[in-house]
């Protein structure tokens, strides 16, 4: 697959100038592990541009999100050396950087302009002031909805809707005879899949993972309200089998016209509005993630970022690739070939200052969503952890993966909400006690 065109000649020349000096007869090869999201697939299509300019060959290992997390975590903790670059996020980066498992990105060139990275992104990908991963794209979450179905339902989406409005609108837009679900949300097990959505949602309902003494909080009314609302909403207005749907499954449903609303990653906006892929591209609107009137919205904060494991034998080549893939020039390359709506969003301040990008219909809502997410104060009541849809402690990924499996089982009707929360409480309490909290 090639995205080359004469339109990108100027950018290609810039890239070639930047990297030709590093090309040599050794032709090093780097191996990159990445997630199978659309922006990452697009980046792979441009790899020939990088190789031609730098002399560095690239091999890709592209994996579903849950599998990617397992593979890179196993590799980094065992110093396996399978990958020269890993696609990781705001949860892993500070922890792995602190442990010395990642190469500090303190050698980026002046032209890269590290100060142009949005503070929300660079801050979440740093430890003790040192950047350990560069954001390929940044995201929060927001509502994407069918403007035509909303109008047919006789309703108007507020800029800042409540969960009660979302429930009512979902019911009004649901049309089972025509295979239209009022709402599509993640129910798939995995701390970064369905776990991310339900945790961000729980923040808006006044729930939290831990109190200030690290005691699990799943035996609270706030969590019962969250999970009950979610299951009732999805049973009434969601697609069949929603307990196994993650980001990509819901994206496909929305693009096929089978969802009235979808609350998910802001990065999806370019895919649902792309007429080449989406049957509803001309009738999509955007709004901030819902709240429950308690002062917190259900929007998360995340970056898919590129990092170099400390065990690599190709540090210099890996650094060159990261500088290329997360640069302003790369954004220009995509814009020239595919339009500004399709560039990697959410990573650079300059992108949101660009008049051309400001014309993109979802640009401002994406930025507003990113800026309103507060990982330092993610919940209504105080918590001892940092992170919006995760708690930035090493134990979280394992605990939350198990908890999300119990939640998905409740969504599927295999157990009650009460049973799922009781198991979540036991899982979390046992793990935290074993870890010495």
One Martini backbone bead per residue (centre of mass of N, CA, C, O) as a GRO file, in nm:
protein
  437
    1UNK     BB    1   0.095   0.036   0.024
    2UNK     BB    2   0.048   0.370  -0.118
    3UNK     BB    3   0.074   0.748  -0.056
    4UNK     BB    4   0.199   0.855  -0.295
    5UNK     BB    5   0.267   1.192  -0.422
    6UNK     BB    6   0.323   1.494  -0.567
    7UNK     BB    7   0.211   1.663  -0.319
    8UNK     BB    8   0.470   1.554  -0.125
    9UNK     BB    9   0.747   1.668  -0.221
   10UNK     BB   10   0.825   1.878  -0.007
   11UNK     BB   11   0.817   1.690   0.238
   12UNK     BB   12   1.007   1.472   0.136
   13UNK     BB   13   1.250   1.660   0.121
   14UNK     BB   14   1.263   1.728   0.417
   15UNK     BB   15   1.305   1.436   0.512
   16UNK     BB   16   1.555   1.373   0.348
   17UNK     BB   17   1.735   1.590   0.473
   18UNK     BB   18   1.713   1.477   0.769
   19UNK     BB   19   1.812   1.152   0.685
   20UNK     BB   20   2.043   1.105   0.472
   21UNK     BB   21   2.294   1.124   0.661
   22UNK     BB   22   2.217   0.834   0.808
   23UNK     BB   23   2.276   0.676   0.575
   24UNK     BB   24   2.391   0.334   0.516
   25UNK     BB   25   2.529   0.021   0.435
   26UNK     BB   26   2.382  -0.143   0.674
   27UNK     BB   27   2.078  -0.136   0.684
   28UNK     BB   28   1.887  -0.114   0.916
   29UNK     BB   29   1.653  -0.291   1.135
   30UNK     BB   30   1.328  -0.234   1.258
   31UNK     BB   31   1.099  -0.321   1.528
   32UNK     BB   32   0.738  -0.275   1.543
   33UNK     BB   33   0.494  -0.231   1.789
   34UNK     BB   34   0.137  -0.229   1.722
   35UNK     BB   35  -0.173  -0.105   1.673
   36UNK     BB   36  -0.495  -0.164   1.492
   37UNK     BB   37  -0.520   0.132   1.413
   38UNK     BB   38  -0.571   0.359   1.170
   39UNK     BB   39  -0.317   0.546   1.212
   40UNK     BB   40  -0.113   0.308   1.210
   41UNK     BB   41  -0.176   0.201   0.931
   42UNK     BB   42  -0.106   0.460   0.785
   43UNK     BB   43   0.192   0.475   0.870
   44UNK     BB   44   0.279   0.217   0.716
   45UNK     BB   45   0.227   0.348   0.428
   46UNK     BB   46   0.492   0.555   0.485
   47UNK     BB   47   0.761   0.393   0.528
   48UNK     BB   48   0.911   0.435   0.257
   49UNK     BB   49   0.986   0.727   0.311
   50UNK     BB   50   1.180   0.665   0.542
   51UNK     BB   51   1.368   0.459   0.408
   52UNK     BB   52   1.461   0.639   0.172
   53UNK     BB   53   1.583   0.867   0.364
   54UNK     BB   54   1.752   0.663   0.585
   55UNK     BB   55   1.802   0.334   0.537
   56UNK     BB   56   1.564   0.223   0.718
   57UNK     BB   57   1.418  -0.058   0.809
   58UNK     BB   58   1.074  -0.194   0.848
   59UNK     BB   59   0.907  -0.383   1.099
   60UNK     BB   60   0.580  -0.519   1.161
   61UNK     BB   61   0.370  -0.550   1.463
   62UNK     BB   62   0.025  -0.612   1.445
   63UNK     BB   63  -0.216  -0.553   1.712
   64UNK     BB   64  -0.436  -0.609   1.927
   65UNK     BB   65  -0.466  -0.441   2.209
   66UNK     BB   66  -0.451  -0.670   2.423
   67UNK     BB   67  -0.207  -0.813   2.288
   68UNK     BB   68  -0.008  -0.587   2.290
   69UNK     BB   69   0.013  -0.551   2.595
   70UNK     BB   70   0.120  -0.835   2.651
   71UNK     BB   71   0.373  -0.837   2.471
   72UNK     BB   72   0.524  -0.580   2.575
   73UNK     BB   73   0.528  -0.653   2.872
   74UNK     BB   74   0.686  -0.913   2.850
   75UNK     BB   75   0.935  -0.795   2.703
   76UNK     BB   76   1.017  -0.571   2.912
   77UNK     BB   77   1.032  -0.759   3.178
   78UNK     BB   78   1.247  -0.971   3.017
   79UNK     BB   79   1.433  -0.851   2.802
   80UNK     BB   80   1.371  -0.975   2.502
   81UNK     BB   81   1.417  -0.795   2.221
   82UNK     BB   82   1.189  -0.784   1.986
   83UNK     BB   83   1.188  -0.463   2.016
   84UNK     BB   84   1.259  -0.116   1.921
   85UNK     BB   85   0.947  -0.044   1.918
   86UNK     BB   86   0.676   0.083   2.119
   87UNK     BB   87   0.328   0.085   2.173
   88UNK     BB   88   0.223   0.315   2.411
   89UNK     BB   89   0.125   0.480   2.718
   90UNK     BB   90   0.038   0.657   3.008
   91UNK     BB   91   0.069   0.416   3.193
   92UNK     BB   92   0.352   0.285   3.126
   93UNK     BB   93   0.572   0.505   3.092
   94UNK     BB   94   0.639   0.603   3.388
   95UNK     BB   95   0.697   0.323   3.503
   96UNK     BB   96   0.919   0.230   3.296
   97UNK     BB   97   1.101   0.475   3.331
   98UNK     BB   98   1.159   0.437   3.635
   99UNK     BB   99   1.281   0.134   3.580
  100UNK     BB  100   1.470   0.155   3.309
  101UNK     BB  101   1.312   0.038   3.031
  102UNK     BB  102   1.368   0.318   2.892
  103UNK     BB  103   1.455   0.548   2.658
  104UNK     BB  104   1.543   0.853   2.661
  105UNK     BB  105   1.407   1.158   2.491
  106UNK     BB  106   1.690   1.369   2.493
  107UNK     BB  107   1.780   1.363   2.156
  108UNK     BB  108   1.611   1.560   2.025
  109UNK     BB  109   1.574   1.784   1.801
  110UNK     BB  110   1.512   2.111   1.746
  111UNK     BB  111   1.310   2.064   1.502
  112UNK     BB  112   1.103   1.896   1.664
  113UNK     BB  113   0.981   2.047   1.906
  114UNK     BB  114   0.897   1.956   2.211
  115UNK     BB  115   0.733   2.218   2.307
  116UNK     BB  116   0.479   2.149   2.110
  117UNK     BB  117   0.375   1.965   2.296
  118UNK     BB  118   0.127   1.884   2.470
  119UNK     BB  119   0.124   1.890   2.807
  120UNK     BB  120  -0.070   1.647   2.847
  121UNK     BB  121   0.128   1.455   2.694
  122UNK     BB  122   0.417   1.499   2.803
  123UNK     BB  123   0.339   1.455   3.100
  124UNK     BB  124   0.222   1.151   3.058
  125UNK     BB  125   0.531   1.072   2.914
  126UNK     BB  126   0.667   1.121   3.198
  127UNK     BB  127   0.961   1.119   3.425
  128UNK     BB  128   1.098   1.349   3.606
  129UNK     BB  129   1.099   1.537   3.326
  130UNK     BB  130   1.120   1.284   3.131
  131UNK     BB  131   1.100   1.172   2.814
  132UNK     BB  132   0.976   0.827   2.703
  133UNK     BB  133   0.749   0.927   2.494
  134UNK     BB  134   0.597   0.976   2.175
  135UNK     BB  135   0.327   1.122   2.038
  136UNK     BB  136   0.128   1.028   1.781
  137UNK     BB  137  -0.145   1.039   1.952
  138UNK     BB  138  -0.418   1.214   2.095
  139UNK     BB  139  -0.677   1.168   2.360
  140UNK     BB  140  -1.009   1.145   2.420
  141UNK     BB  141  -1.357   1.171   2.489
  142UNK     BB  142  -1.669   1.147   2.295
  143UNK     BB  143  -1.949   1.242   2.113
  144UNK     BB  144  -2.099   1.055   1.854
  145UNK     BB  145  -2.356   1.156   1.614
  146UNK     BB  146  -2.668   1.145   1.459
  147UNK     BB  147  -2.829   1.407   1.324
  148UNK     BB  148  -3.071   1.272   1.180
  149UNK     BB  149  -3.178   1.100   1.422
  150UNK     BB  150  -3.214   1.329   1.620
  151UNK     BB  151  -3.421   1.482   1.453
  152UNK     BB  152  -3.630   1.251   1.428
  153UNK     BB  153  -3.658   1.248   1.756
  154UNK     BB  154  -3.684   1.557   1.850
  155UNK     BB  155  -3.376   1.630   1.915
  156UNK     BB  156  -3.103   1.802   2.100
  157UNK     BB  157  -2.772   1.833   2.128
  158UNK     BB  158  -2.577   1.910   2.365
  159UNK     BB  159  -2.263   2.011   2.448
  160UNK     BB  160  -2.343   1.916   2.770
  161UNK     BB  161  -2.441   1.630   2.852
  162UNK     BB  162  -2.630   1.392   3.003
  163UNK     BB  163  -2.707   1.075   3.086
  164UNK     BB  164  -3.011   1.109   3.066
  165UNK     BB  165  -3.013   1.209   2.777
  166UNK     BB  166  -2.876   0.965   2.650
  167UNK     BB  167  -3.092   0.760   2.724
  168UNK     BB  168  -3.329   0.901   2.577
  169UNK     BB  169  -3.198   0.917   2.294
  170UNK     BB  170  -3.146   0.617   2.254
  171UNK     BB  171  -3.440   0.530   2.265
  172UNK     BB  172  -3.540   0.716   2.025
  173UNK     BB  173  -3.325   0.586   1.804
  174UNK     BB  174  -3.424   0.312   1.827
  175UNK     BB  175  -3.432   0.052   1.548
  176UNK     BB  176  -3.472  -0.273   1.511
  177UNK     BB  177  -3.589  -0.312   1.220
  178UNK     BB  178  -3.317  -0.129   1.111
  179UNK     BB  179  -3.054  -0.177   1.281
  180UNK     BB  180  -3.076   0.053   1.517
  181UNK     BB  181  -2.872   0.185   1.759
  182UNK     BB  182  -2.867   0.429   1.995
  183UNK     BB  183  -2.602   0.277   2.121
  184UNK     BB  184  -2.233   0.257   2.143
  185UNK     BB  185  -2.033   0.050   2.361
  186UNK     BB  186  -1.795  -0.067   2.556
  187UNK     BB  187  -1.762  -0.434   2.677
  188UNK     BB  188  -1.484  -0.525   2.656
  189UNK     BB  189  -1.242  -0.687   2.773
  190UNK     BB  190  -1.017  -0.475   2.928
  191UNK     BB  191  -0.862  -0.204   3.058
  192UNK     BB  192  -0.848  -0.047   2.759
  193UNK     BB  193  -1.136  -0.098   2.693
  194UNK     BB  194  -1.399  -0.133   2.878
  195UNK     BB  195  -1.245  -0.020   3.125
  196UNK     BB  196  -1.217   0.274   3.030
  197UNK     BB  197  -1.514   0.350   3.004
  198UNK     BB  198  -1.622   0.272   3.293
  199UNK     BB  199  -1.425   0.452   3.450
  200UNK     BB  200  -1.499   0.724   3.328
  201UNK     BB  201  -1.795   0.698   3.405
  202UNK     BB  202  -1.757   0.668   3.715
  203UNK     BB  203  -1.652   0.950   3.769
  204UNK     BB  204  -1.935   1.089   3.700
  205UNK     BB  205  -2.079   0.909   3.947
  206UNK     BB  206  -1.858   0.911   4.202
  207UNK     BB  207  -1.642   0.712   4.153
  208UNK     BB  208  -1.378   0.473   4.259
  209UNK     BB  209  -1.119   0.260   4.313
  210UNK     BB  210  -0.994   0.437   4.553
  211UNK     BB  211  -0.909   0.543   4.837
  212UNK     BB  212  -0.675   0.715   5.032
  213UNK     BB  213  -0.601   0.400   5.150
  214UNK     BB  214  -0.640   0.177   4.915
  215UNK     BB  215  -0.937   0.107   4.907
  216UNK     BB  216  -1.172  -0.059   4.777
  217UNK     BB  217  -1.492   0.070   4.586
  218UNK     BB  218  -1.720  -0.156   4.481
  219UNK     BB  219  -1.918  -0.128   4.755
  220UNK     BB  220  -2.070   0.112   4.620
  221UNK     BB  221  -2.316   0.314   4.501
  222UNK     BB  222  -2.164   0.438   4.260
  223UNK     BB  223  -2.098   0.169   4.118
  224UNK     BB  224  -2.385   0.061   4.099
  225UNK     BB  225  -2.489   0.294   3.924
  226UNK     BB  226  -2.300   0.260   3.685
  227UNK     BB  227  -2.353  -0.040   3.602
  228UNK     BB  228  -2.659  -0.023   3.582
  229UNK     BB  229  -2.681   0.198   3.372
  230UNK     BB  230  -2.520   0.063   3.151
  231UNK     BB  231  -2.686  -0.199   3.121
  232UNK     BB  232  -2.961  -0.072   3.070
  233UNK     BB  233  -2.881   0.092   2.822
  234UNK     BB  234  -2.772  -0.150   2.646
  235UNK     BB  235  -3.015  -0.337   2.654
  236UNK     BB  236  -3.215  -0.122   2.524
  237UNK     BB  237  -2.988   0.036   2.291
  238UNK     BB  238  -2.796  -0.184   2.210
  239UNK     BB  239  -2.612  -0.418   2.082
  240UNK     BB  240  -2.562  -0.718   2.013
  241UNK     BB  241  -2.288  -0.825   2.193
  242UNK     BB  242  -2.149  -0.579   2.360
  243UNK     BB  243  -1.947  -0.747   2.551
  244UNK     BB  244  -1.739  -0.773   2.272
  245UNK     BB  245  -1.705  -0.466   2.228
  246UNK     BB  246  -1.490  -0.240   2.086
  247UNK     BB  247  -1.358  -0.005   1.907
  248UNK     BB  248  -1.366  -0.146   1.622
  249UNK     BB  249  -1.657  -0.254   1.635
  250UNK     BB  250  -1.797   0.026   1.672
  251UNK     BB  251  -1.688   0.162   1.427
  252UNK     BB  252  -1.824  -0.024   1.222
  253UNK     BB  253  -2.116   0.029   1.309
  254UNK     BB  254  -2.118   0.333   1.259
  255UNK     BB  255  -2.032   0.328   0.956
  256UNK     BB  256  -2.305   0.147   0.892
  257UNK     BB  257  -2.552   0.290   1.061
  258UNK     BB  258  -2.593   0.134   1.373
  259UNK     BB  259  -2.555   0.423   1.527
  260UNK     BB  260  -2.654   0.700   1.704
  261UNK     BB  261  -2.427   0.655   1.928
  262UNK     BB  262  -2.078   0.738   2.035
  263UNK     BB  263  -1.853   0.671   2.305
  264UNK     BB  264  -1.519   0.783   2.238
  265UNK     BB  265  -1.252   0.833   2.077
  266UNK     BB  266  -1.156   1.119   1.916
  267UNK     BB  267  -1.001   0.976   1.677
  268UNK     BB  268  -1.270   0.868   1.529
  269UNK     BB  269  -1.372   1.118   1.370
  270UNK     BB  270  -1.219   1.070   1.097
  271UNK     BB  271  -1.368   0.795   1.029
  272UNK     BB  272  -1.681   0.885   1.045
  273UNK     BB  273  -1.611   1.136   0.819
  274UNK     BB  274  -1.523   0.930   0.597
  275UNK     BB  275  -1.655   0.855   0.287
  276UNK     BB  276  -1.477   0.596   0.227
  277UNK     BB  277  -1.596   0.443   0.512
  278UNK     BB  278  -1.864   0.616   0.568
  279UNK     BB  279  -2.221   0.620   0.544
  280UNK     BB  280  -2.238   0.891   0.769
  281UNK     BB  281  -2.041   1.139   0.717
  282UNK     BB  282  -2.277   1.380   0.671
  283UNK     BB  283  -2.412   1.293   0.989
  284UNK     BB  284  -2.199   1.422   1.214
  285UNK     BB  285  -2.170   1.481   1.558
  286UNK     BB  286  -2.056   1.676   1.856
  287UNK     BB  287  -1.973   1.603   2.207
  288UNK     BB  288  -1.940   1.595   2.516
  289UNK     BB  289  -1.908   1.413   2.764
  290UNK     BB  290  -2.085   1.300   3.008
  291UNK     BB  291  -2.287   1.372   3.297
  292UNK     BB  292  -2.425   1.374   3.660
  293UNK     BB  293  -2.385   1.660   3.819
  294UNK     BB  294  -2.073   1.633   3.979
  295UNK     BB  295  -1.819   1.768   3.786
  296UNK     BB  296  -1.777   1.508   3.596
  297UNK     BB  297  -1.661   1.371   3.314
  298UNK     BB  298  -1.647   1.091   3.065
  299UNK     BB  299  -1.330   1.167   3.011
  300UNK     BB  300  -1.036   1.086   2.887
  301UNK     BB  301  -0.668   1.013   2.879
  302UNK     BB  302  -0.454   0.975   2.582
  303UNK     BB  303  -0.166   0.798   2.434
  304UNK     BB  304  -0.019   0.701   2.146
  305UNK     BB  305   0.316   0.579   2.175
  306UNK     BB  306   0.671   0.603   2.125
  307UNK     BB  307   0.912   0.355   2.232
  308UNK     BB  308   1.232   0.257   2.381
  309UNK     BB  309   1.380  -0.012   2.466
  310UNK     BB  310   1.666  -0.080   2.648
  311UNK     BB  311   1.734  -0.361   2.474
  312UNK     BB  312   1.821  -0.235   2.226
  313UNK     BB  313   2.033  -0.236   1.915
  314UNK     BB  314   1.857   0.035   1.775
  315UNK     BB  315   1.855   0.329   1.890
  316UNK     BB  316   1.914   0.532   1.660
  317UNK     BB  317   1.701   0.431   1.460
  318UNK     BB  318   1.458   0.461   1.649
  319UNK     BB  319   1.486   0.766   1.693
  320UNK     BB  320   1.442   0.846   1.398
  321UNK     BB  321   1.158   0.736   1.371
  322UNK     BB  322   1.020   0.897   1.593
  323UNK     BB  323   1.087   1.175   1.478
  324UNK     BB  324   0.929   1.130   1.215
  325UNK     BB  325   0.633   1.022   1.317
  326UNK     BB  326   0.613   1.290   1.540
  327UNK     BB  327   0.612   1.517   1.337
  328UNK     BB  328   0.532   1.788   1.152
  329UNK     BB  329   0.598   1.659   0.877
  330UNK     BB  330   0.404   1.421   0.897
  331UNK     BB  331   0.148   1.585   0.909
  332UNK     BB  332   0.191   1.714   0.631
  333UNK     BB  333   0.195   1.454   0.467
  334UNK     BB  334  -0.098   1.371   0.527
  335UNK     BB  335  -0.241   1.631   0.440
  336UNK     BB  336  -0.147   1.627   0.136
  337UNK     BB  337  -0.287   1.336   0.081
  338UNK     BB  338  -0.571   1.336   0.300
  339UNK     BB  339  -0.603   1.565   0.481
  340UNK     BB  340  -0.660   1.723   0.783
  341UNK     BB  341  -0.866   1.514   0.911
  342UNK     BB  342  -0.619   1.268   0.896
  343UNK     BB  343  -0.448   1.353   1.110
  344UNK     BB  344  -0.275   1.334   1.388
  345UNK     BB  345  -0.404   1.394   1.692
  346UNK     BB  346  -0.340   1.558   2.011
  347UNK     BB  347  -0.008   1.649   2.027
  348UNK     BB  348  -0.004   1.952   1.897
  349UNK     BB  349  -0.029   2.287   1.917
  350UNK     BB  350   0.008   2.376   1.615
  351UNK     BB  351  -0.241   2.233   1.502
  352UNK     BB  352  -0.453   2.426   1.666
  353UNK     BB  353  -0.322   2.691   1.507
  354UNK     BB  354  -0.419   2.591   1.239
  355UNK     BB  355  -0.640   2.708   1.010
  356UNK     BB  356  -0.699   2.440   0.860
  357UNK     BB  357  -0.768   2.268   1.116
  358UNK     BB  358  -0.999   2.453   1.228
  359UNK     BB  359  -1.205   2.344   0.999
  360UNK     BB  360  -1.238   2.099   1.149
  361UNK     BB  361  -1.524   1.986   1.310
  362UNK     BB  362  -1.353   1.825   1.563
  363UNK     BB  363  -1.112   1.987   1.679
  364UNK     BB  364  -1.225   2.148   1.929
  365UNK     BB  365  -1.353   1.908   2.082
  366UNK     BB  366  -1.094   1.759   2.124
  367UNK     BB  367  -0.943   1.975   2.284
  368UNK     BB  368  -1.154   2.013   2.509
  369UNK     BB  369  -1.138   1.720   2.610
  370UNK     BB  370  -0.840   1.717   2.685
  371UNK     BB  371  -0.845   1.976   2.880
  372UNK     BB  372  -1.075   1.846   3.085
  373UNK     BB  373  -0.881   1.640   3.161
  374UNK     BB  374  -0.783   1.514   3.507
  375UNK     BB  375  -0.535   1.316   3.636
  376UNK     BB  376  -0.503   1.459   3.926
  377UNK     BB  377  -0.849   1.496   3.927
  378UNK     BB  378  -1.072   1.246   3.834
  379UNK     BB  379  -1.262   1.281   4.088
  380UNK     BB  380  -1.485   1.372   4.320
  381UNK     BB  381  -1.320   1.218   4.509
  382UNK     BB  382  -1.042   1.158   4.655
  383UNK     BB  383  -0.717   1.036   4.539
  384UNK     BB  384  -0.391   0.856   4.522
  385UNK     BB  385  -0.413   0.880   4.208
  386UNK     BB  386  -0.316   0.874   3.871
  387UNK     BB  387  -0.574   0.903   3.647
  388UNK     BB  388  -0.864   0.841   3.469
  389UNK     BB  389  -0.880   0.523   3.333
  390UNK     BB  390  -0.650   0.500   3.552
  391UNK     BB  391  -0.402   0.366   3.772
  392UNK     BB  392  -0.061   0.465   3.835
  393UNK     BB  393   0.003   0.142   3.889
  394UNK     BB  394   0.140  -0.166   3.843
  395UNK     BB  395  -0.127  -0.335   3.937
  396UNK     BB  396  -0.366  -0.244   3.753
  397UNK     BB  397  -0.373  -0.417   3.495
  398UNK     BB  398  -0.437  -0.687   3.630
  399UNK     BB  399  -0.686  -0.608   3.790
  400UNK     BB  400  -0.857  -0.473   3.556
  401UNK     BB  401  -0.877  -0.721   3.377
  402UNK     BB  402  -1.046  -0.887   3.575
  403UNK     BB  403  -1.275  -0.687   3.626
  404UNK     BB  404  -1.368  -0.663   3.327
  405UNK     BB  405  -1.461  -0.957   3.307
  406UNK     BB  406  -1.692  -0.931   3.512
  407UNK     BB  407  -1.847  -0.712   3.365
  408UNK     BB  408  -1.892  -0.864   3.096
  409UNK     BB  409  -2.056  -1.090   3.229
  410UNK     BB  410  -2.288  -0.903   3.310
  411UNK     BB  411  -2.365  -0.801   3.029
  412UNK     BB  412  -2.420  -1.113   2.931
  413UNK     BB  413  -2.583  -1.253   3.186
  414UNK     BB  414  -2.386  -1.441   3.384
  415UNK     BB  415  -2.434  -1.205   3.591
  416UNK     BB  416  -2.464  -0.982   3.824
  417UNK     BB  417  -2.385  -0.679   3.930
  418UNK     BB  418  -2.338  -0.761   4.225
  419UNK     BB  419  -2.141  -0.991   4.163
  420UNK     BB  420  -1.928  -0.829   4.010
  421UNK     BB  421  -1.861  -0.628   4.243
  422UNK     BB  422  -1.777  -0.837   4.453
  423UNK     BB  423  -1.542  -0.950   4.287
  424UNK     BB  424  -1.391  -0.684   4.249
  425UNK     BB  425  -1.337  -0.637   4.546
  426UNK     BB  426  -1.174  -0.898   4.598
  427UNK     BB  427  -0.957  -0.872   4.383
  428UNK     BB  428  -0.845  -0.594   4.475
  429UNK     BB  429  -0.787  -0.650   4.773
  430UNK     BB  430  -0.595  -0.889   4.738
  431UNK     BB  431  -0.384  -0.750   4.555
  432UNK     BB  432  -0.314  -0.509   4.745
  433UNK     BB  433  -0.222  -0.674   4.986
  434UNK     BB  434   0.003  -0.834   4.833
  435UNK     BB  435   0.150  -0.546   4.758
  436UNK     BB  436   0.136  -0.362   5.042
  437UNK     BB  437  -0.116  -0.146   5.090
   0.00000   0.00000   0.00000
